[in-house]
């Protein structure tokens, strides 16, 4: 079973920052578009950002000025730097991989981000 392992979530005050990390098996990492989604209980999972195998990012409009996605090939990780966090950013954040060659999707278990004073 493929495992994407997220880390870096937690509690932060409004206006604060967090960096999420996702460790990915190399065979998946080098052949996948990577991304982050988030989900609030009772709502649909929504796109935060994706990044292609060659490092081209794409963001949800509401997050592109505050969040930055990146990938590090040397360590097979994808990151999400989140700045100026607000209470509405509170959600479970999921790491995502999509194999560009065979179209298979993979998901992590999620990491909780809570923005509260």
C-alpha positions in Angstrom: 0.0 0.0 0.0 1.4 3.3 -1.1 1.9 5.7 1.8 2.0 9.5 1.6 3.0 10.8 5.0 2.1 14.3 6.0 3.6 16.3 8.8 3.7 19.9 10.1 0.1 20.5 11.1 -0.9 22.0 14.4 -2.4 25.0 16.1 -1.4 28.4 15.1 -2.7 31.9 15.8 -4.4 34.1 13.2 -1.7 35.7 11.0 0.8 32.9 11.7 2.5 30.5 9.4 2.9 26.7 9.1 4.8 24.5 6.7 3.4 21.2 5.8 5.5 18.4 4.5 4.7 15.2 2.7 7.1 12.3 2.2 6.4 10.2 -0.9 7.9 6.9 -2.1 10.4 7.8 -4.8 8.8 5.8 -7.5 5.6 7.7 -7.0 7.2 11.1 -6.5 9.2 11.3 -9.7 6.2 10.3 -11.9 3.5 12.3 -10.2 1.9 15.7 -10.1 1.8 16.4 -6.4 -0.7 18.5 -4.5 -2.5 19.6 -1.4 -6.2 19.5 -0.7 -8.1 20.4 2.4 -11.4 19.4 3.9 -13.6 20.8 6.6 -16.1 18.3 8.3 -19.3 18.2 6.4 -17.8 19.9 3.3 -16.2 18.6 0.1 -12.5 18.3 -0.2 -11.1 21.3 -2.0 -8.0 22.0 -4.0 -5.3 24.1 -2.4 -2.4 23.8 -4.8 -0.7 21.4 -7.2 2.8 21.2 -8.7 3.8 19.3 -11.8 6.8 17.0 -12.2 8.8 19.9 -13.6 7.8 22.2 -10.8 5.1 24.3 -12.2 2.6 25.3 -9.5 -1.1 25.9 -9.6 -3.2 27.4 -6.8 -6.8 27.9 -5.9 -7.5 31.6 -6.4 -8.2 32.2 -2.7 -4.8 30.9 -1.6 -2.3 31.9 -4.2 -1.2 35.0 -2.5 -0.6 33.3 0.9 0.4 29.7 0.1 3.4 28.3 -1.7 3.8 24.8 -2.9 7.2 23.3 -3.7 8.8 19.9 -4.2 12.3 18.6 -3.3 13.5 15.8 -5.6 16.5 15.0 -3.5 14.3 14.0 -0.5 11.1 13.0 -2.3 9.0 15.6 -0.5 6.4 18.1 -1.3 5.8 21.2 0.9 3.1 23.7 1.5 4.2 27.0 3.1 1.2 28.7 4.5 1.4 32.4 5.6 -1.1 34.8 7.0 -3.3 32.0 8.2 -6.9 32.7 9.1 -9.5 30.8 11.0 -11.2 29.8 7.8 -8.0 27.9 6.8 -8.8 25.5 9.6 -9.1 22.1 8.0 -7.5 18.7 7.5 -4.9 19.0 4.8 -4.2 16.1 2.6 -1.2 15.3 0.4 -2.1 14.0 -3.1 -0.2 12.4 -5.9 -1.3 11.6 -9.4 0.8 9.4 -11.6 1.1 11.2 -14.9 1.9 7.9 -16.7 -1.0 5.7 -15.5 -3.4 8.1 -13.9 -3.5 6.5 -10.5 -4.2 8.8 -7.5 -2.8 8.5 -4.0 -3.8 10.2 -0.8 -2.2 10.7 2.6 -4.0 10.3 5.9 -4.2 14.1 6.4 -2.8 16.5 9.0 -5.0 18.9 11.0 -4.4 22.6 10.8 -6.2 24.7 13.3 -6.1 28.5 13.2 -7.4 30.0 16.4 -6.5 32.6 19.1 
